[in-house]
Amino acid sequence: MAHWMNLGQNLKVNAKKYADKIAFKERHRSFTYAQTNERVNRLAHSLLSLGLRKGDKVAVLLENSIEIVELYLATAKTGLIIVPINFRLIGRDVEYIVNDSDARALFVHAQFAATVDAIKETLVNIPQKHYFVVGEPAAGYNEYETFLKGGCAEEPQCEVLPEDIWILIYTSGTTGKPKGVLRSHESHVAYYLINALEYGFTKDDVCMNVMPLCHINSVYFTFTFTYLGATAYIHPAISFKAEEVLEIIERERITFISLIPTHYSLILAVGDEGRKRDVSSIRKLLCSSAPVRQKMKMEIMEFFPGVQLYEAYGSTEGGMVTILKPEDQLKKLGSIGVESLGTDSIKLLDANGCEVPTGEVGEIFSCGPMLFTGYYKLPEKTARAFRGKYFSAGDMGRKDEDGYFYIVDRKDNMIISGGEHVYPSEVEEVIGSHHCVYDCACIGAPDEKWGEKVVVVVIPKDGTFPDEISEDIIKQHCKTNLAAYKRPKEVIFIKQEEMPRTGTGKILHRELRLRYKC
């Protein structure tokens, strides 16, 4: 991979090839490739003027914006390491990431300054002059735009190697304390090139970035288009309004979006006005980060006529592992597809490290050029995540006779009831198919007789009447669709805003178990 340019080096080339083409756009502003490169160069020199050097960490607590894009690109040009922080986190979580990462500078949007102010005294590695604010001025912070414009417009002369670390990104903590994932420049370049081949992206595409740029999915896809010389529309991720997203698709002639099932649910629920929007520019859609129920998949393809729908499985650590292509969506319902290009191979291993037979469930291990370098300051956890050169994110799966893979569940979410394994995703698939269920989560609770019992937390659809959905109705729905030991013994109803989720919409089963003493 040594001969491939990293993203910062690539920007310099694209600034010449596509000087007047729009690289990044928001609702009220846009920058061409030439303008972006000049701004990034100025930002890079300003960062270096702080005394920061190759390998130093720069933390960013920013909403989706052109500024966060510029910081990714400036760190790529200088050999600095960017530490993106989920803007939905509370103060103590931000404090943990900033200190654990050893960050030496921090950039925040003005609306998050109060969160940082409350923990400033505990941030041990950041000098007072290394705090920066985007947006409204804030006391104790340097203003971003002024800082950027103070730098030189020339290319920074920094040696950045393919194997150098570019991003230190923290896991969402679905199974415990967040871990810092070290990702190199070459692992991202591999992703951009594989993406272009697998999805057929070109410089003529216009992607819309909706997912938070503190999440690896957005980093992968947004910058794939930058690498190709295409245009990326940056949408604020702090709130998702389906009608607004559809309006932008129509106005900007968006050709590709990557969304999670929660986003698609909101789009599918829009009223008549939303359904009148011209979405014919959309050529490809990706659904990722969480399983897609079969019913939703059919509705997405109906809403976006003629669209090529893709699903992908991967992780912050492993990159893209499998891909399910449009031609297989109806043939292989429920599948996450086959190995993506570049994935060496996938192994399904039992607890003893032996490969399981076709059709049986094992832990998913993969290997390829998109793999991370390791967990920051956690060599033992890094070692435990690997079997030789193969990595596992802790997901359980099976393979069919045609070589297609299926996610069964996370290893940590598995329920053992009466000696039988119950995978929550299977229960959730059945209950989620009920016409009155908006979403649901299955967890295990201690049980004297069975060891664990199945408990389901259900969000009813808006406008559902009590006589349409109840514990008895849900249990009856499961009778013809699930084996007896998989059926819920208890059903809990909650509101949509009460369901704990990560920043990318994944349900936090661990928090539900704590909440309901399971």
ABEGO torsion letter per residue (X at the ends): XAABBBAAAAAAAAAAAAAABBABBBAABBBBAAAAAAAAAAAAAAAAAAGBBBGBBBBBBBBBBAAAAAAAAAAAAAGBBBBBBBAABBAAAAAAAAAAAGBABBBBBAAAAAAAAAAAAABAABBAAABBBBEBBBBGBBBAAAAAAABBABBBBBBBBAABBABBBBBAGAAEBBBBBBBBAAAAAAAAAAAAAAAGBBAABBBBBABBAABAAAAAAAAAAAAAGBBBBBBBAABBBAAAAAAAAAAAGBABBBBBAAAAAAAAABBAAAAABBAAABABBBBBGBBBBAAAAAAAAAABBGBBBBBBBBBAAAEBABBBBAAAAAABBGBAEBBBBGBABBBBBBAAGBBBBBGBBBBBBBBEAABBAEBBGBAAAAAAABBEABBBAGBBBBBBAAGBBBBAEBAAABBBBGGBBBBAAAAAAAAAABAABABBBBBBBBBAAAGBBBBBBBBBBBGBBAAABBAAAAAAAAAAABBAAABBABBBBBBAAABBBBAAGBBBAAAAAAAAGX
